[in-house]
């Protein structure tokens, strides 16, 4: 039976809560890493994670309210998917690079101010949010019950 009778509504509320937490944690972590630990790379990736969580929140709210069709055409949603896919790929490559860099040069996790492992965690969080943007755009396409792309779907 589960926690809720309407599974779609529970899932969309969970997406909104999760994205809201992602914004708060990403931005606050960026502030802490930059000002307290002087780790600009980890702070930058944490800030990027918070920004992409905000984009995911925007799409999650539109899906929840069932108004995504009035905001975006299918072409726009497919463009969002493409951009999210590219940033996910770049983030995953950076994630592997930071792990390789930490292992090759035997960089410890502590102190945090020059830890490549801590940075790799935030690179992965950025990849997670961009993947969720891709997924939410895909759900938006299905939610709007779009057909094939036509000329009227253009910019």
PyMOL commands that set and color helices and strands:
alter all, ss='L'
color gray80, all
select helices_A, chain A and resi 7-35+40-65+68-71+74-104+112-114+116-143+151-153
alter helices_A, ss='H'
color red, helices_A
deselect
rebuild
show_as cartoon
